[in-house]
Amino acid sequence: MDGNRAPVSDRGEASLVLDGTVMGLRPSFEALDAIEKTLGRGLVDLAGAAIRKELSMSETGQIACELIRAFGRETENDGAARSGAPRVTKLIMASEGGLLEAMKTVGGVLAIAVNGGYDTEGNLKPLATTTTTDEAPAGG
């Protein structure tokens, strides 16, 4: 993998711009598990809190940090893979849109995750397609 690969929105990869750098967010199983263990709350609870804008600054930073670390591991970006929650939280607070924008972004990622929208590696699953036909169903 290329350590400089940026997240691709067409592939469903969310990101935050922190200190002028685009940081990818990857909701791998390991990242989601670490979020639950670190914060002591379930993903459904955290997703709901983010949507209601009820996450604390530290919770938002911790969630973003784990998702950034997972993206860094996937893309072999050592800096992102070694991100620390206090630094990520500070960068969120100084970023364009600040805490609310970051909370919206991580809330969206968590909402997709709890609805089964990602595989365990953190890749967005393809949308199910429905085909229609003019033919009547076979009788039986």
N, CA, C and O atoms as CSV, one atom per row, in Angstrom:
chain,resi,resn,atom,element,x,y,z
A,1,MET,N,N,0.834,-1.186,0.000
A,1,MET,CA,C,0.000,0.000,0.000
A,1,MET,C,C,0.879,1.250,0.000
A,1,MET,O,O,2.027,1.217,0.442
A,2,ASP,N,N,0.324,2.341,-0.498
A,2,ASP,CA,C,1.024,3.609,-0.558
A,2,ASP,C,C,0.729,4.401,0.703
A,2,ASP,O,O,-0.431,4.703,0.983
A,3,GLY,N,N,1.751,4.740,1.464
A,3,GLY,CA,C,1.592,5.471,2.704
A,3,GLY,C,C,1.068,6.878,2.529
A,3,GLY,O,O,0.711,7.533,3.509
A,4,ASN,N,N,1.016,7.355,1.297
A,4,ASN,CA,C,0.524,8.707,1.042
A,4,ASN,C,C,-0.860,8.714,0.414
A,4,ASN,O,O,-1.337,9.767,-0.011
A,5,ARG,N,N,-1.514,7.560,0.347
A,5,ARG,CA,C,-2.823,7.488,-0.291
A,5,ARG,C,C,-3.846,8.255,0.529
A,5,ARG,O,O,-3.964,8.070,1.740
A,6,ALA,N,N,-4.574,9.109,-0.147
A,6,ALA,CA,C,-5.640,9.883,0.501
A,6,ALA,C,C,-6.933,9.071,0.453
A,6,ALA,O,O,-7.091,8.196,-0.399
A,7,PRO,N,N,-7.849,9.360,1.364
A,7,PRO,CA,C,-9.149,8.686,1.310
A,7,PRO,C,C,-9.893,9.058,0.029
A,7,PRO,O,O,-9.746,10.168,-0.482
A,8,VAL,N,N,-10.677,8.137,-0.477
A,8,VAL,CA,C,-11.416,8.340,-1.720
A,8,VAL,C,C,-12.905,8.356,-1.389
A,8,VAL,O,O,-13.474,7.333,-1.011
A,9,SER,N,N,-13.525,9.508,-1.531
A,9,SER,CA,C,-14.942,9.621,-1.158
A,9,SER,C,C,-15.827,8.736,-2.029
A,9,SER,O,O,-16.858,8.251,-1.565
A,10,ASP,N,N,-15.436,8.518,-3.292
A,10,ASP,CA,C,-16.227,7.646,-4.166
A,10,ASP,C,C,-16.238,6.197,-3.674
A,10,ASP,O,O,-17.127,5.424,-4.030
A,11,ARG,N,N,-15.254,5.837,-2.862
A,11,ARG,CA,C,-15.205,4.489,-2.281
A,11,ARG,C,C,-15.864,4.466,-0.908
A,11,ARG,O,O,-15.843,3.445,-0.221
A,12,GLY,N,N,-16.451,5.595,-0.508
A,12,GLY,CA,C,-17.124,5.663,0.785
A,12,GLY,C,C,-16.190,5.922,1.944
A,12,GLY,O,O,-16.562,5.704,3.097
A,13,GLU,N,N,-14.980,6.385,1.660
A,13,GLU,CA,C,-14.014,6.654,2.709
A,13,GLU,C,C,-14.201,8.079,3.230
A,13,GLU,O,O,-14.004,9.049,2.499
A,14,ALA,N,N,-14.579,8.189,4.484
A,14,ALA,CA,C,-14.773,9.489,5.114
A,14,ALA,C,C,-13.422,10.045,5.543
A,14,ALA,O,O,-12.438,9.311,5.640
A,15,SER,N,N,-13.386,11.340,5.797
A,15,SER,CA,C,-12.140,11.966,6.224
A,15,SER,C,C,-12.418,13.222,7.032
A,15,SER,O,O,-13.511,13.786,6.998
A,16,LEU,N,N,-11.400,13.635,7.754
A,16,LEU,CA,C,-11.379,14.920,8.443
A,16,LEU,C,C,-10.149,15.666,7.952
A,16,LEU,O,O,-9.120,15.049,7.676
A,17,VAL,N,N,-10.243,16.985,7.840
A,17,VAL,CA,C,-9.076,17.797,7.504
A,17,VAL,C,C,-8.568,18.380,8.810
A,17,VAL,O,O,-9.223,19.214,9.434
A,18,LEU,N,N,-7.384,17.924,9.214
A,18,LEU,CA,C,-6.786,18.344,10.475
A,18,LEU,C,C,-5.427,18.973,10.200
A,18,LEU,O,O,-4.539,18.332,9.639
A,19,ASP,N,N,-5.273,20.213,10.593
A,19,ASP,CA,C,-4.028,20.948,10.375
A,19,ASP,C,C,-3.633,20.942,8.897
A,19,ASP,O,O,-2.455,20.824,8.558
A,20,GLY,N,N,-4.633,21.071,8.025
A,20,GLY,CA,C,-4.397,21.116,6.584
A,20,GLY,C,C,-4.147,19.772,5.926
A,20,GLY,O,O,-3.882,19.718,4.725
A,21,THR,N,N,-4.224,18.690,6.681
A,21,THR,CA,C,-3.975,17.354,6.150
A,21,THR,C,C,-5.268,16.548,6.154
A,21,THR,O,O,-5.992,16.523,7.149
A,22,VAL,N,N,-5.550,15.896,5.040
A,22,VAL,CA,C,-6.731,15.038,4.953
A,22,VAL,C,C,-6.412,13.720,5.647
A,22,VAL,O,O,-5.488,13.005,5.259
A,23,MET,N,N,-7.188,13.414,6.675
A,23,MET,CA,C,-6.986,12.194,7.452
A,23,MET,C,C,-8.143,11.246,7.196
A,23,MET,O,O,-9.294,11.567,7.493
A,24,GLY,N,N,-7.841,10.089,6.651
A,24,GLY,CA,C,-8.873,9.098,6.361
A,24,GLY,C,C,-9.399,8.456,7.635
A,24,GLY,O,O,-8.679,8.330,8.626
A,25,LEU,N,N,-10.654,8.055,7.595
A,25,LEU,CA,C,-11.320,7.390,8.710
A,25,LEU,C,C,-11.736,5.997,8.252
A,25,LEU,O,O,-12.536,5.864,7.326
A,26,ARG,N,N,-11.207,4.971,8.884
A,26,ARG,CA,C,-11.483,3.592,8.472
A,26,ARG,C,C,-12.128,2.829,9.621
A,26,ARG,O,O,-11.476,2.565,10.631
A,27,PRO,N,N,-13.410,2.469,9.475
A,27,PRO,CA,C,-14.114,1.765,10.547
A,27,PRO,C,C,-13.918,0.251,10.488
A,27,PRO,O,O,-14.871,-0.503,10.293
A,28,SER,N,N,-12.677,-0.177,10.659
A,28,SER,CA,C,-12.402,-1.616,10.689
A,28,SER,C,C,-12.962,-2.196,11.980
A,28,SER,O,O,-13.265,-1.461,12.921
A,29,PHE,N,N,-13.097,-3.509,12.020
A,29,PHE,CA,C,-13.566,-4.157,13.245
A,29,PHE,C,C,-12.669,-3.794,14.423
A,29,PHE,O,O,-13.158,-3.490,15.511
A,30,GLU,N,N,-11.346,-3.826,14.203
A,30,GLU,CA,C,-10.407,-3.519,15.273
A,30,GLU,C,C,-10.604,-2.106,15.796
A,30,GLU,O,O,-10.559,-1.882,17.006
A,31,ALA,N,N,-10.820,-1.148,14.898
A,31,ALA,CA,C,-11.035,0.241,15.320
A,31,ALA,C,C,-12.331,0.376,16.104
A,31,ALA,O,O,-12.362,1.031,17.146
A,32,LEU,N,N,-13.396,-0.236,15.615
A,32,LEU,CA,C,-14.684,-0.143,16.303
A,32,LEU,C,C,-14.632,-0.815,17.669
A,32,LEU,O,O,-15.207,-0.312,18.635
A,33,ASP,N,N,-13.947,-1.945,17.749
A,33,ASP,CA,C,-13.788,-2.645,19.015
A,33,ASP,C,C,-12.998,-1.784,20.007
A,33,ASP,O,O,-13.358,-1.696,21.181
A,34,ALA,N,N,-11.931,-1.154,19.534
A,34,ALA,CA,C,-11.118,-0.290,20.394
A,34,ALA,C,C,-11.930,0.910,20.888
A,34,ALA,O,O,-11.781,1.329,22.036
A,35,ILE,N,N,-12.785,1.461,20.030
A,35,ILE,CA,C,-13.634,2.584,20.424
A,35,ILE,C,C,-14.546,2.174,21.578
A,35,ILE,O,O,-14.640,2.880,22.582
A,36,GLU,N,N,-15.215,1.033,21.430
A,36,GLU,CA,C,-16.101,0.556,22.499
A,36,GLU,C,C,-15.327,0.321,23.795
A,36,GLU,O,O,-15.762,0.751,24.863
A,37,LYS,N,N,-14.201,-0.350,23.707
A,37,LYS,CA,C,-13.424,-0.672,24.901
A,37,LYS,C,C,-12.867,0.583,25.570
A,37,LYS,O,O,-12.887,0.693,26.796
A,38,THR,N,N,-12.379,1.512,24.784
A,38,THR,CA,C,-11.782,2.727,25.345
A,38,THR,C,C,-12.838,3.622,25.993
A,38,THR,O,O,-12.618,4.176,27.069
A,39,LEU,N,N,-13.980,3.755,25.329
A,39,LEU,CA,C,-15.007,4.674,25.829
A,39,LEU,C,C,-16.013,4.010,26.758
A,39,LEU,O,O,-16.765,4.700,27.447
A,40,GLY,N,N,-16.038,2.678,26.785
A,40,GLY,CA,C,-16.954,1.979,27.678
A,40,GLY,C,C,-18.411,2.141,27.292
A,40,GLY,O,O,-19.299,2.071,28.142
A,41,ARG,N,N,-18.656,2.358,26.015
A,41,ARG,CA,C,-20.015,2.523,25.496
A,41,ARG,C,C,-20.131,1.734,24.202
A,41,ARG,O,O,-19.141,1.539,23.497
A,42,GLY,N,N,-21.336,1.282,23.892
A,42,GLY,CA,C,-21.561,0.543,22.661
A,42,GLY,C,C,-21.649,1.455,21.451
A,42,GLY,O,O,-21.906,2.653,21.570
A,43,LEU,N,N,-21.431,0.866,20.288
A,43,LEU,CA,C,-21.447,1.646,19.049
A,43,LEU,C,C,-22.802,2.275,18.759
A,43,LEU,O,O,-22.867,3.409,18.287
A,44,VAL,N,N,-23.885,1.554,19.036
A,44,VAL,CA,C,-25.216,2.115,18.776
A,44,VAL,C,C,-25.423,3.354,19.639
A,44,VAL,O,O,-25.932,4.369,19.165
A,45,ASP,N,N,-25.029,3.268,20.897
A,45,ASP,CA,C,-25.133,4.405,21.813
A,45,ASP,C,C,-24.282,5.575,21.312
A,45,ASP,O,O,-24.742,6.717,21.298
A,46,LEU,N,N,-23.056,5.294,20.905
A,46,LEU,CA,C,-22.166,6.347,20.422
A,46,LEU,C,C,-22.672,6.970,19.119
A,46,LEU,O,O,-22.603,8.187,18.946
A,47,ALA,N,N,-23.178,6.145,18.208
A,47,ALA,CA,C,-23.720,6.677,16.955
A,47,ALA,C,C,-24.902,7.599,17.248
A,47,ALA,O,O,-25.000,8.688,16.682
A,48,GLY,N,N,-25.784,7.167,18.119
A,48,GLY,CA,C,-26.935,7.993,18.478
A,48,GLY,C,C,-26.523,9.288,19.145
A,48,GLY,O,O,-27.077,10.347,18.852
A,49,ALA,N,N,-25.549,9.207,20.045
A,49,ALA,CA,C,-25.063,10.409,20.724
A,49,ALA,C,C,-24.445,11.387,19.727
A,49,ALA,O,O,-24.627,12.598,19.852
A,50,ALA,N,N,-23.720,10.870,18.744
A,50,ALA,CA,C,-23.117,11.739,17.728
A,50,ALA,C,C,-24.195,12.415,16.893
A,50,ALA,O,O,-24.110,13.611,16.612
A,51,ILE,N,N,-25.196,11.660,16.501
A,51,ILE,CA,C,-26.283,12.226,15.693
A,51,ILE,C,C,-27.027,13.307,16.478
A,51,ILE,O,O,-27.444,14.315,15.908
A,52,ARG,N,N,-27.193,13.095,17.783
A,52,ARG,CA,C,-27.882,14.079,18.640
A,52,ARG,C,C,-26.946,15.197,19.098
A,52,ARG,O,O,-27.360,16.089,19.838
A,53,LYS,N,N,-25.685,15.151,18.659
A,53,LYS,CA,C,-24.650,16.120,19.038
A,53,LYS,C,C,-24.410,16.119,20.546
A,53,LYS,O,O,-24.281,17.173,21.168
A,54,GLU,N,N,-24.352,14.922,21.121
A,54,GLU,CA,C,-24.162,14.765,22.558
A,54,GLU,C,C,-22.821,14.150,22.935
A,54,GLU,O,O,-22.582,13.896,24.115
A,55,LEU,N,N,-21.942,13.904,21.972
A,55,LEU,CA,C,-20.615,13.376,22.314
A,55,LEU,C,C,-19.782,14.486,22.939
A,55,LEU,O,O,-19.915,15.655,22.578
A,56,SER,N,N,-18.935,14.113,23.867
A,56,SER,CA,C,-18.003,15.092,24.430
A,56,SER,C,C,-16.864,15.325,23.437
A,56,SER,O,O,-16.689,14.580,22.473
A,57,MET,N,N,-16.112,16.365,23.701
A,57,MET,CA,C,-14.939,16.662,22.887
A,57,MET,C,C,-13.978,15.476,22.908
A,57,MET,O,O,-13.473,15.066,21.862
A,58,SER,N,N,-13.726,14.928,24.087
A,58,SER,CA,C,-12.785,13.801,24.217
A,58,SER,C,C,-13.292,12.550,23.515
A,58,SER,O,O,-12.512,11.834,22.888
A,59,GLU,N,N,-14.591,12.278,23.613
A,59,GLU,CA,C,-15.159,11.111,22.928
A,59,GLU,C,C,-15.021,11.256,21.419
A,59,GLU,O,O,-14.646,10.307,20.730
A,60,THR,N,N,-15.324,12.441,20.911
A,60,THR,CA,C,-15.199,12.676,19.471
A,60,THR,C,C,-13.758,12.490,19.023
A,60,THR,O,O,-13.501,11.868,17.993
A,61,GLY,N,N,-12.818,13.025,19.791
A,61,GLY,CA,C,-11.403,12.882,19.459
A,61,GLY,C,C,-10.931,11.441,19.511
A,61,GLY,O,O,-10.149,11.009,18.665
A,62,GLN,N,N,-11.405,10.695,20.506
A,62,GLN,CA,C,-11.005,9.285,20.630
A,62,GLN,C,C,-11.543,8.459,19.464
A,62,GLN,O,O,-10.826,7.630,18.904
A,63,ILE,N,N,-12.799,8.684,19.100
A,63,ILE,CA,C,-13.387,7.966,17.963
A,63,ILE,C,C,-12.622,8.282,16.692
A,63,ILE,O,O,-12.239,7.379,15.948
A,64,ALA,N,N,-12.398,9.577,16.443
A,64,ALA,CA,C,-11.657,9.976,15.240
A,64,ALA,C,C,-10.262,9.363,15.245
A,64,ALA,O,O,-9.792,8.888,14.212
A,65,CYS,N,N,-9.607,9.370,16.382
A,65,CYS,CA,C,-8.252,8.834,16.485
A,65,CYS,C,C,-8.199,7.353,16.109
A,65,CYS,O,O,-7.335,6.939,15.336
A,66,GLU,N,N,-9.113,6.560,16.648
A,66,GLU,CA,C,-9.114,5.126,16.324
A,66,GLU,C,C,-9.376,4.894,14.842
A,66,GLU,O,O,-8.774,4.003,14.242
A,67,LEU,N,N,-10.266,5.683,14.243
A,67,LEU,CA,C,-10.563,5.536,12.814
A,67,LEU,C,C,-9.381,5.986,11.958
A,67,LEU,O,O,-9.108,5.391,10.915
A,68,ILE,N,N,-8.677,7.036,12.393
A,68,ILE,CA,C,-7.474,7.498,11.692
A,68,ILE,C,C,-6.364,6.455,11.805
A,68,ILE,O,O,-5.680,6.173,10.822
A,69,ARG,N,N,-6.180,5.887,12.980
A,69,ARG,CA,C,-5.164,4.839,13.159
A,69,ARG,C,C,-5.422,3.668,12.220
A,69,ARG,O,O,-4.498,3.148,11.595
A,70,ALA,N,N,-6.683,3.254,12.124
A,70,ALA,CA,C,-7.027,2.128,11.240
A,70,ALA,C,C,-6.729,2.467,9.788
A,70,ALA,O,O,-6.227,1.622,9.048
A,71,PHE,N,N,-7.032,3.694,9.371
A,71,PHE,CA,C,-6.718,4.108,8.002
A,71,PHE,C,C,-5.197,4.108,7.803
A,71,PHE,O,O,-4.704,3.678,6.761
A,72,GLY,N,N,-4.468,4.586,8.798
A,72,GLY,CA,C,-3.005,4.590,8.712
A,72,GLY,C,C,-2.421,3.202,8.600
A,72,GLY,O,O,-1.488,2.973,7.829
A,73,ARG,N,N,-2.971,2.264,9.374
A,73,ARG,CA,C,-2.488,0.876,9.274
A,73,ARG,C,C,-2.769,0.303,7.891
A,73,ARG,O,O,-1.914,-0.364,7.308
A,74,GLU,N,N,-3.958,0.559,7.364
A,74,GLU,CA,C,-4.341,0.024,6.048
A,74,GLU,C,C,-3.466,0.591,4.937
A,74,GLU,O,O,-3.106,-0.127,4.004
A,75,THR,N,N,-3.124,1.861,5.029
A,75,THR,CA,C,-2.376,2.522,3.957
A,75,THR,C,C,-0.880,2.603,4.254
A,75,THR,O,O,-0.124,3.233,3.515
A,76,GLU,N,N,-0.459,1.953,5.353
A,76,GLU,CA,C,0.942,1.958,5.768
A,76,GLU,C,C,1.474,3.372,5.972
A,76,GLU,O,O,2.622,3.669,5.640
A,77,ASN,N,N,0.629,4.237,6.522
A,77,ASN,CA,C,1.000,5.595,6.879
A,77,ASN,C,C,1.311,5.589,8.373
A,77,ASN,O,O,0.406,5.657,9.205
A,78,ASP,N,N,2.594,5.508,8.702
A,78,ASP,CA,C,3.000,5.354,10.101
A,78,ASP,C,C,2.557,6.513,10.976
A,78,ASP,O,O,2.190,6.303,12.132
A,79,GLY,N,N,2.584,7.729,10.451
A,79,GLY,CA,C,2.153,8.876,11.244
A,79,GLY,C,C,0.702,8.757,11.653
A,79,GLY,O,O,0.362,8.980,12.815
A,80,ALA,N,N,-0.156,8.410,10.712
A,80,ALA,CA,C,-1.579,8.239,11.020
A,80,ALA,C,C,-1.790,7.038,11.932
A,80,ALA,O,O,-2.606,7.097,12.851
A,81,ALA,N,N,-1.074,5.964,11.690
A,81,ALA,CA,C,-1.228,4.746,12.490
A,81,ALA,C,C,-0.836,4.967,13.946
A,81,ALA,O,O,-1.323,4.261,14.829
A,82,ARG,N,N,0.029,5.928,14.208
A,82,ARG,CA,C,0.482,6.207,15.575
A,82,ARG,C,C,-0.190,7.439,16.177
A,82,ARG,O,O,0.282,7.969,17.183
A,83,SER,N,N,-1.275,7.893,15.579
A,83,SER,CA,C,-1.962,9.091,16.087
A,83,SER,C,C,-2.343,8.919,17.548
A,83,SER,O,O,-2.642,7.814,18.000
A,84,GLY,N,N,-2.327,10.022,18.274
A,84,GLY,CA,C,-2.731,10.020,19.674
A,84,GLY,C,C,-4.006,10.826,19.854
A,84,GLY,O,O,-4.180,11.874,19.231
A,85,ALA,N,N,-4.891,10.340,20.700
A,85,ALA,CA,C,-6.191,10.983,20.891
A,85,ALA,C,C,-6.083,12.434,21.367
A,85,ALA,O,O,-6.820,13.275,20.853
A,86,PRO,N,N,-5.210,12.776,22.316
A,86,PRO,CA,C,-5.143,14.184,22.729
A,86,PRO,C,C,-4.776,15.124,21.569
A,86,PRO,O,O,-5.351,16.202,21.422
A,87,ARG,N,N,-3.818,14.698,20.762
A,87,ARG,CA,C,-3.399,15.534,19.617
A,87,ARG,C,C,-4.524,15.634,18.593
A,87,ARG,O,O,-4.801,16.724,18.092
A,88,VAL,N,N,-5.180,14.512,18.270
A,88,VAL,CA,C,-6.285,14.530,17.317
A,88,VAL,C,C,-7.396,15.445,17.828
A,88,VAL,O,O,-7.976,16.206,17.053
A,89,THR,N,N,-7.694,15.377,19.112
A,89,THR,CA,C,-8.740,16.217,19.691
A,89,THR,C,C,-8.382,17.695,19.573
A,89,THR,O,O,-9.239,18.507,19.222
A,90,LYS,N,N,-7.144,18.055,19.857
A,90,LYS,CA,C,-6.703,19.445,19.707
A,90,LYS,C,C,-6.835,19.914,18.266
A,90,LYS,O,O,-7.282,21.030,18.003
A,91,LEU,N,N,-6.441,19.049,17.333
A,91,LEU,CA,C,-6.533,19.414,15.920
A,91,LEU,C,C,-7.986,19.562,15.480
A,91,LEU,O,O,-8.299,20.423,14.658
A,92,ILE,N,N,-8.871,18.733,16.019
A,92,ILE,CA,C,-10.298,18.866,15.720
A,92,ILE,C,C,-10.796,20.224,16.181
A,92,ILE,O,O,-11.495,20.915,15.441
A,93,MET,N,N,-10.442,20.608,17.392
A,93,MET,CA,C,-10.921,21.877,17.944
A,93,MET,C,C,-10.406,23.073,17.148
A,93,MET,O,O,-11.070,24.107,17.086
A,94,ALA,N,N,-9.231,22.941,16.541
A,94,ALA,CA,C,-8.648,24.030,15.756
A,94,ALA,C,C,-9.061,23.978,14.285
A,94,ALA,O,O,-8.726,24.883,13.520
A,95,SER,N,N,-9.777,22.941,13.885
A,95,SER,CA,C,-10.098,22.750,12.467
A,95,SER,C,C,-11.293,23.591,12.028
A,95,SER,O,O,-12.072,24.073,12.850
A,96,GLU,N,N,-11.416,23.752,10.727
A,96,GLU,CA,C,-12.575,24.410,10.132
A,96,GLU,C,C,-13.811,23.601,10.502
A,96,GLU,O,O,-13.872,22.407,10.211
A,97,GLY,N,N,-14.773,24.211,11.123
A,97,GLY,CA,C,-15.980,23.502,11.536
A,97,GLY,C,C,-15.880,22.922,12.932
A,97,GLY,O,O,-16.898,22.614,13.552
A,98,GLY,N,N,-14.654,22.770,13.436
A,98,GLY,CA,C,-14.422,22.358,14.801
A,98,GLY,C,C,-15.107,21.074,15.223
A,98,GLY,O,O,-15.263,20.137,14.440
A,99,LEU,N,N,-15.508,21.058,16.472
A,99,LEU,CA,C,-16.083,19.871,17.093
A,99,LEU,C,C,-17.360,19.410,16.398
A,99,LEU,O,O,-17.540,18.212,16.177
A,100,LEU,N,N,-18.239,20.331,16.053
A,100,LEU,CA,C,-19.512,19.919,15.449
A,100,LEU,C,C,-19.318,19.241,14.100
A,100,LEU,O,O,-19.983,18.248,13.804
A,101,GLU,N,N,-18.428,19.760,13.291
A,101,GLU,CA,C,-18.176,19.148,11.979
A,101,GLU,C,C,-17.570,17.760,12.144
A,101,GLU,O,O,-17.955,16.823,11.445
A,102,ALA,N,N,-16.619,17.629,13.069
A,102,ALA,CA,C,-16.011,16.320,13.318
A,102,ALA,C,C,-17.042,15.346,13.867
A,102,ALA,O,O,-17.049,14.174,13.491
A,103,MET,N,N,-17.916,15.822,14.756
A,103,MET,CA,C,-18.938,14.960,15.331
A,103,MET,C,C,-19.908,14.475,14.248
A,103,MET,O,O,-20.324,13.317,14.264
A,104,LYS,N,N,-20.264,15.346,13.319
A,104,LYS,CA,C,-21.126,14.938,12.197
A,104,LYS,C,C,-20.457,13.854,11.368
A,104,LYS,O,O,-21.093,12.872,10.985
A,105,THR,N,N,-19.184,14.034,11.097
A,105,THR,CA,C,-18.459,13.077,10.259
A,105,THR,C,C,-18.324,11.726,10.952
A,105,THR,O,O,-18.651,10.698,10.360
A,106,VAL,N,N,-17.847,11.709,12.201
A,106,VAL,CA,C,-17.696,10.425,12.884
A,106,VAL,C,C,-19.063,9.809,13.171
A,106,VAL,O,O,-19.200,8.586,13.184
A,107,GLY,N,N,-20.068,10.640,13.400
A,107,GLY,CA,C,-21.425,10.124,13.595
A,107,GLY,C,C,-21.936,9.419,12.360
A,107,GLY,O,O,-22.579,8.374,12.458
A,108,GLY,N,N,-21.653,9.984,11.190
A,108,GLY,CA,C,-22.053,9.347,9.943
A,108,GLY,C,C,-21.369,8.007,9.750
A,108,GLY,O,O,-22.004,7.036,9.337
A,109,VAL,N,N,-20.073,7.947,10.046
A,109,VAL,CA,C,-19.323,6.698,9.928
A,109,VAL,C,C,-19.904,5.652,10.879
A,109,VAL,O,O,-20.130,4.507,10.486
A,110,LEU,N,N,-20.146,6.047,12.133
A,110,LEU,CA,C,-20.691,5.097,13.112
A,110,LEU,C,C,-22.095,4.642,12.725
A,110,LEU,O,O,-22.438,3.473,12.900
A,111,ALA,N,N,-22.910,5.557,12.202
A,111,ALA,CA,C,-24.274,5.188,11.801
A,111,ALA,C,C,-24.254,4.150,10.685
A,111,ALA,O,O,-25.043,3.205,10.700
A,112,ILE,N,N,-23.366,4.320,9.726
A,112,ILE,CA,C,-23.239,3.335,8.644
A,112,ILE,C,C,-22.740,2.010,9.219
A,112,ILE,O,O,-23.219,0.943,8.836
A,113,ALA,N,N,-21.780,2.081,10.137
A,113,ALA,CA,C,-21.210,0.868,10.723
A,113,ALA,C,C,-22.259,0.059,11.481
A,113,ALA,O,O,-22.327,-1.160,11.323
A,114,VAL,N,N,-23.075,0.715,12.299
A,114,VAL,CA,C,-24.042,-0.037,13.109
A,114,VAL,C,C,-25.191,-0.571,12.263
A,114,VAL,O,O,-25.939,-1.438,12.714
A,115,ASN,N,N,-25.336,-0.069,11.055
A,115,ASN,CA,C,-26.356,-0.569,10.147
A,115,ASN,C,C,-25.804,-1.589,9.157
A,115,ASN,O,O,-26.469,-1.939,8.182
A,116,GLY,N,N,-24.580,-2.066,9.410
A,116,GLY,CA,C,-23.992,-3.114,8.577
A,116,GLY,C,C,-23.469,-2.636,7.247
A,116,GLY,O,O,-23.366,-3.425,6.307
A,117,GLY,N,N,-23.136,-1.367,7.143
A,117,GLY,CA,C,-22.700,-0.818,5.864
A,117,GLY,C,C,-21.242,-1.016,5.519
A,117,GLY,O,O,-20.830,-0.726,4.395
A,118,TYR,N,N,-20.442,-1.510,6.469
A,118,TYR,CA,C,-19.020,-1.757,6.223
A,118,TYR,C,C,-18.711,-3.227,6.463
A,118,TYR,O,O,-19.373,-3.887,7.263
A,119,ASP,N,N,-17.691,-3.741,5.757
A,119,ASP,CA,C,-17.213,-5.077,6.080
A,119,ASP,C,C,-16.247,-4.965,7.261
A,119,ASP,O,O,-15.995,-3.858,7.738
A,120,THR,N,N,-15.709,-6.070,7.736
A,120,THR,CA,C,-14.870,-6.038,8.931
A,120,THR,C,C,-13.528,-5.339,8.717
A,120,THR,O,O,-12.855,-4.970,9.679
A,121,GLU,N,N,-13.145,-5.160,7.458
A,121,GLU,CA,C,-11.911,-4.430,7.153
A,121,GLU,C,C,-12.146,-2.926,7.104
A,121,GLU,O,O,-11.193,-2.149,7.052
A,122,GLY,N,N,-13.421,-2.511,7.121
A,122,GLY,CA,C,-13.746,-1.085,7.079
A,122,GLY,C,C,-14.059,-0.569,5.690
A,122,GLY,O,O,-14.101,0.641,5.465
A,123,ASN,N,N,-14.280,-1.489,4.751
A,123,ASN,CA,C,-14.656,-1.100,3.391
A,123,ASN,C,C,-16.165,-0.958,3.306
A,123,ASN,O,O,-16.902,-1.776,3.857
A,124,LEU,N,N,-16.628,0.080,2.615
A,124,LEU,CA,C,-18.057,0.257,2.407
A,124,LEU,C,C,-18.567,-0.897,1.554
A,124,LEU,O,O,-17.996,-1.213,0.511
A,125,LYS,N,N,-19.643,-1.517,2.007
A,125,LYS,CA,C,-20.234,-2.608,1.242
A,125,LYS,C,C,-20.966,-2.030,0.035
A,125,LYS,O,O,-21.506,-0.926,0.109
A,126,PRO,N,N,-20.986,-2.764,-1.072
A,126,PRO,CA,C,-21.750,-2.284,-2.231
A,126,PRO,C,C,-23.237,-2.245,-1.883
A,126,PRO,O,O,-23.738,-3.077,-1.127
A,127,LEU,N,N,-23.909,-1.284,-2.440
A,127,LEU,CA,C,-25.346,-1.183,-2.214
A,127,LEU,C,C,-26.052,-2.332,-2.906
A,127,LEU,O,O,-25.690,-2.719,-4.017
A,128,ALA,N,N,-27.049,-2.868,-2.249
A,128,ALA,CA,C,-27.846,-3.934,-2.855
A,128,ALA,C,C,-28.649,-3.333,-3.999
A,128,ALA,O,O,-29.175,-2.225,-3.898
A,129,THR,N,N,-28.729,-4.071,-5.063
A,129,THR,CA,C,-29.528,-3.597,-6.196
A,129,THR,C,C,-30.718,-4.521,-6.384
A,129,THR,O,O,-30.652,-5.721,-6.117
A,130,THR,N,N,-31.783,-3.941,-6.841
A,130,THR,CA,C,-32.991,-4.708,-7.106
A,130,THR,C,C,-33.263,-4.621,-8.593
A,130,THR,O,O,-33.265,-3.535,-9.173
A,131,THR,N,N,-33.487,-5.745,-9.192
A,131,THR,CA,C,-33.823,-5.736,-10.610
A,131,THR,C,C,-35.320,-5.967,-10.739
A,131,THR,O,O,-35.937,-6.707,-9.973
A,132,THR,N,N,-35.862,-5.313,-11.722
A,132,THR,CA,C,-37.302,-5.484,-11.977
A,132,THR,C,C,-37.486,-6.081,-13.361
A,132,THR,O,O,-36.616,-5.983,-14.226
A,133,THR,N,N,-38.608,-6.683,-13.541
A,133,THR,CA,C,-38.927,-7.292,-14.817
A,133,THR,C,C,-40.415,-7.107,-15.096
A,133,THR,O,O,-41.223,-6.929,-14.185
A,134,ASP,N,N,-40.739,-7.154,-16.345
A,134,ASP,CA,C,-42.162,-7.050,-16.731
A,134,ASP,C,C,-42.851,-8.396,-16.681
A,134,ASP,O,O,-44.068,-8.479,-16.846
A,135,GLU,N,N,-42.080,-9.460,-16.452
A,135,GLU,CA,C,-42.650,-10.790,-16.442
A,135,GLU,C,C,-43.278,-11.095,-15.072
A,135,GLU,O,O,-42.793,-10.654,-14.030
A,136,ALA,N,N,-44.336,-11.840,-15.114
A,136,ALA,CA,C,-44.986,-12.274,-13.885
A,136,ALA,C,C,-44.131,-13.347,-13.220
A,136,ALA,O,O,-43.463,-14.117,-13.911
A,137,PRO,N,N,-44.141,-13.409,-11.891
A,137,PRO,CA,C,-43.365,-14.472,-11.233
A,137,PRO,C,C,-43.919,-15.848,-11.597
A,137,PRO,O,O,-45.106,-16.021,-11.875
A,138,ALA,N,N,-43.020,-16.799,-11.582
A,138,ALA,CA,C,-43.435,-18.166,-11.899
A,138,ALA,C,C,-44.394,-18.677,-10.837
A,138,ALA,O,O,-44.148,-18.515,-9.642
A,139,GLY,N,N,-45.444,-19.269,-11.256
A,139,GLY,CA,C,-46.442,-19.808,-10.316
A,139,GLY,C,C,-45.985,-21.143,-9.768
A,139,GLY,O,O,-45.174,-21.835,-10.384
A,140,GLY,N,N,-46.490,-21.488,-8.648
A,140,GLY,CA,C,-46.035,-22.751,-8.115
A,140,GLY,C,C,-47.013,-23.348,-7.272
A,140,GLY,O,O,-46.785,-24.431,-6.734
